[in-house]
Amino acid sequence: MSADLIHLSGHPVIIGGGIAGLMTALTLAPEPVLLLSKAPIGYEAASAWAQGGLAASLGADDDVALHVADTLAAGDGLCDAGVVQDLLSAAPQAIDTLIRYGARFDQHLGLEAAHSRRRIVHSQGDGSGREVMRALAQAVKQTPSITLAEGMEARRLLTEDGIINGILAQSETGVVTIATDRVVLATGGVGGLFLDSTNPAGSCGQGLALAARAGARLADLEFIQFHPTALDVPLRPMPLISEAVRGEGAILIDETGARLGGELEPRDVVARAIWKHLQQGRRVFLDARQCLGARFAEHFPVIAAACRANGIDPATDPLPVRPAAHYHMGGIAVDRSGRSSVAGLWAAGEVASTGLHGANRLASNSLTEALITGLRVGEDLSGTSPRRLRKPRIQELPCSSDPAAVRPILSRYLGVTRDEAGLHTAIAALRPLAESHREAADPALVGLMIAEAALARQESRGAHYRTDFPQKSTIAARSFLTSEDVLVSSSFPRQVKS
């Protein structure tokens, strides 16, 4: 281990520099904590790209019960009602916490799809994630107890008798083994596993792979939300056209100018409607000319800049759109304190499956969840103390993750719609990669687990749509699995033991 990290042995380690990771670190202060981030804080965090904002019942005509009802409806029967009530009740106070850290928000509350009230807290129109990350990153850098290790990538979690015992990481100067019995995964989602995605390219499920290789239980992996209105241009990741644009009155039209309708339906419904048109060789556009026109750039400066960079003027041109992988409702199964099934391993933010989102995330609940779960994990960790650690043995460093071989498979067979034949094809292609020692191994393992979960769910519910099982089952049940459920090769280590 590098000399400057030796003094942190035994202290908590947070992997991931988005909202959930930063909030966990700040909540732990003044306890020393190490925060690992592959890139400079915020550079490859989906949190910083979020346009929609944070959902909280702050309006005079709103209350927590209404927010809960909207979330349960969007979740299509799979939300944990107790978790929903607990997290959303904490949302207004969590917004106050951000304000205390210096985040600046607009006075106007926004409306987004499937919300019955205006309850979206914005900053600079569509710059909400960027502003929250600015405030939290500044606070983290000013907190002496937080040690930042930017440019360091966690490759494996080390375990002893099924308990976290350390981290094997790659730094700019070489391999690093960090002794710790308390690890927080806050690594974000899986959008980078798809060709069409609004997520940073680095959001390729690495946290899920780390947890799975360590033996953790994962939940609801089949539920991937495809945002219906990504800007349909060659740029990757794809620029996002926030739901808030539809909330301000923009309409969906086809290439003839005919209106599709249903703009404020839940995201999965809108995404499938657009996908159906595209599969027929048609085009779909979001038209904000009448509702916003010349005021578009004032309300949505980030989106307007992305449009102009691609030769589109949202004041005068309809915006070409298509669905793109955007958010993962599934993740590491955790309790209300963020604890996973592996002792010493917590998870917060998108990488975790708390039960809040169910089968379909309600718009702008994700940043709220990341903020609150970061707080909860930090509070839970504050009550722990390190056990006596055995020094982890130096392990062979696994290859870095490269999802290039996985993206075409997931994009074709695990997109907006799925079927049994396609899922079997995906599984057959992904399993050899997952059991290999190649760069694609970890992304392929995550894709394989998603495909197995999608195959097992023989119904259509929320963001999971099976064309061969288009109806919803009468029984709503969450799905759980581990890497041992999908890996068949006895020669490949499912977890690295110290």
Secondary structure by P-SEA (a helix, b strand, c coil): cccccccccccbbbccccaaaaaaaaaacccbbbbbbccccccccccccccccccccccccccaaaaaaaaaaaaccccaaaaaaaaaaaaaaaaaaaaaabbbbbcbbbbcccccccccccccccaaaaaaaaaaaaaaaacccccccccccccbbbbcccccccccccccccbbbbbccbbbbcccccccccccccccccccaaaaaaaaaaccccccccbbbbccccccccccccccccccccccbbbbbcccccccccccccaaaaaaaaaaaaaacbbbbbbcccccccccccccaaaaaaaaaaccccccbbbbbbbcccccccccccccccccccccccccccccccccccccccccaaaaaaaaaaaaaaaaaaaccccccccccccccccccccccaaaaaaccccccccaaaaaaaaaaccccccccccaaaaaaaaaaaaaaaaaccccccccccccccccccbbbbbbbccccccccccccccccc
